[in-house]
């Protein structure tokens, strides 16, 4: 029997949203490997972007209701189009900024987050089968949404951003092959060499990297 595995855990919540347009905020964009068998891999890419959104039922829910965590993916291609359609990352970035990036411009959305937007949500796959999460089919700019991001709401969203970033980091770490751990080799004292009396050998112990702290939940 063949072996099956999922390279990256899916991060979207089970959704209670109805199909249609919903208020949201973009909180995070992460990079992760493209699973085997996805069409993006056929175009020679190995990694993709995952866009993380906080989504509410209604505008009036933003102040007090915990948002759903829903995600959508795009390739890393950032193309304005021409012979081929513009890439999703370029289209979504243009809508979030309210303008098309200039040729050669480097765009960093991180300092602008949380970024209010409106998301078109569907609850079915392309074949008509129902799904538990919210499938994001379109994104629209929503500059008016900034009025709902009061200081308390912004503080909660900042905490969610940190929490989701830590969770994404942990999921990606789980998906990677386990590292081979070798014992540190003690330094070798200098020894004479028959052909090169100055040649010596040295040990190089490895350091450990601590995982990022988890932020408090909403």
Secondary structure in CASP SS format (residue, H / E / C, confidence):
PFRMAT SS
TARGET T0000
AUTHOR 0000-0000-0000
METHOD secondary structure of the structure
MODEL  1
X C 1.00
X C 1.00
X C 1.00
X C 1.00
X C 1.00
X C 1.00
X C 1.00
X C 1.00
X C 1.00
X C 1.00
X C 1.00
X C 1.00
X C 1.00
X C 1.00
X C 1.00
X C 1.00
X C 1.00
X C 1.00
X C 1.00
X E 1.00
X E 1.00
X E 1.00
X E 1.00
X E 1.00
X E 1.00
X E 1.00
X E 1.00
X E 1.00
X E 1.00
X E 1.00
X E 1.00
X E 1.00
X E 1.00
X C 1.00
X C 1.00
X C 1.00
X C 1.00
X C 1.00
X H 1.00
X H 1.00
X H 1.00
X H 1.00
X C 1.00
X C 1.00
X C 1.00
X C 1.00
X E 1.00
X E 1.00
X E 1.00
X E 1.00
X E 1.00
X E 1.00
X E 1.00
X E 1.00
X E 1.00
X C 1.00
X C 1.00
X C 1.00
X H 1.00
X H 1.00
X H 1.00
X C 1.00
X C 1.00
X C 1.00
X C 1.00
X C 1.00
X C 1.00
X E 1.00
X E 1.00
X E 1.00
X E 1.00
X E 1.00
X E 1.00
X E 1.00
X E 1.00
X C 1.00
X C 1.00
X C 1.00
X C 1.00
X C 1.00
X C 1.00
X C 1.00
X C 1.00
X C 1.00
X C 1.00
X C 1.00
X C 1.00
X H 1.00
X H 1.00
X H 1.00
X H 1.00
X H 1.00
X H 1.00
X H 1.00
X H 1.00
X H 1.00
X H 1.00
X C 1.00
X C 1.00
X C 1.00
X C 1.00
X C 1.00
X C 1.00
X C 1.00
X C 1.00
X C 1.00
X C 1.00
X C 1.00
X C 1.00
X H 1.00
X H 1.00
X H 1.00
X C 1.00
X C 1.00
X E 1.00
X E 1.00
X E 1.00
X E 1.00
X E 1.00
X E 1.00
X E 1.00
X E 1.00
X E 1.00
X E 1.00
X C 1.00
X C 1.00
X C 1.00
X C 1.00
X C 1.00
X E 1.00
X E 1.00
X E 1.00
X E 1.00
X E 1.00
X E 1.00
X E 1.00
X E 1.00
X E 1.00
X E 1.00
X E 1.00
X E 1.00
X C 1.00
X H 1.00
X H 1.00
X H 1.00
X H 1.00
X H 1.00
X H 1.00
X C 1.00
X C 1.00
X H 1.00
X H 1.00
X H 1.00
X H 1.00
X H 1.00
X H 1.00
X H 1.00
X H 1.00
X H 1.00
X H 1.00
X H 1.00
X H 1.00
X H 1.00
X H 1.00
X H 1.00
X H 1.00
X H 1.00
X H 1.00
X H 1.00
X H 1.00
X H 1.00
X H 1.00
X H 1.00
X H 1.00
X H 1.00
X C 1.00
X C 1.00
X C 1.00
X C 1.00
X C 1.00
X C 1.00
X C 1.00
X C 1.00
X C 1.00
X C 1.00
X C 1.00
X C 1.00
X C 1.00
X C 1.00
X C 1.00
X C 1.00
X C 1.00
X C 1.00
X C 1.00
X C 1.00
X C 1.00
X C 1.00
X C 1.00
X C 1.00
X C 1.00
X C 1.00
X C 1.00
X C 1.00
X C 1.00
X C 1.00
X C 1.00
X C 1.00
X C 1.00
X C 1.00
X C 1.00
X C 1.00
X C 1.00
X C 1.00
X C 1.00
X C 1.00
X C 1.00
X C 1.00
X C 1.00
END
